[in-house]
Amino acid sequence: MKYFQMTESKEISVEIELEYINTSSALVILRILREIKSIINREIAIKWIYQNDDKDMREVGKDFKYILGEIIQLETKVSKAS
């Protein structure tokens, strides 16, 4: 968190793209994002990127957006053909 406090950028941008997340990991990520939001007095943009066919990751992103607000932006990524 010190990195975010020390940087002189007017905006903090974070991209999160995961293939899998479990409940424990989701809670840790949520705690980190909440802390970033609470200690940083700047514009924050967090992009939650998920494969277009991954409904579970989309739902986790929606949950984070509900909890954290508009700092979470959902972005779909087209799945690679197998």
N, C-alpha and C positions, 0 to 999 in steps of 0.2 A: 504494500500500500504506500510505502514511502516514495516509490517511483512515481506514482500518480500525483502525490503531493508536491514533489520536487519539480516536475516538468512544467515548463512555461507555456505549453500549448493552451489555446483558448478552448479547445474541444478535445475530449478523450473519446476515441473510437475503439471498440472491441468487437471482434468477429468470433463467433462460436459456431463451429461445425463439428458435430460428433456423429459417429455411426451408431453408438450405443450409449445409453445412460441408465443407471439403476437408481433406486431411491436414495441410497447413501450419497452417490455422486451428485444427484440433483440437489440435495440439501446443502452440500458443500458449495456447489456453484452458486446457488441462491444466496447463501451467506456471504460469499465473496462479492457478488454483485450488489447486495444490499449495503455492504460496507463501503464499496466504491461510491455508491450513490450518496451515502450519508456524509462521507468525509471530503468529497470533492465539490468545490464550489464553482463548477464550470459546466459547460454543455457536455452531456454524456450521450453517446449513441452506441447501443449494443445491438449488433446484427446477429440474429439467431438463424442460421442457415441449415436447411434440412432438404433431403431428397424429396422430390415431388410425390413419390409413392410411399413415403414413410409417415404414416398417420400418427404413430406414437410420438415421434420427435416433433411433429407439428403441434400436437396437443401439449407437450412439455413447454414448447415455446409460447403457446397461448397462455398457459398457466403462469409462466414467468411474466408475461406482459400484463396479465391481470394483477399480479402481485406488485410488480415494480412500476407499472405505468408505461407511458409513451416512450420511455428511453429504449424499450425493446422493440425492434423492428424485425418482422418475420420475412424471410427471403427463401423462396423455393429454388432449388437447384435441380435441373433435369437429370434424371438417373441415367447412368451409362448403360447402354445395351449389353446384355450378357452374351 
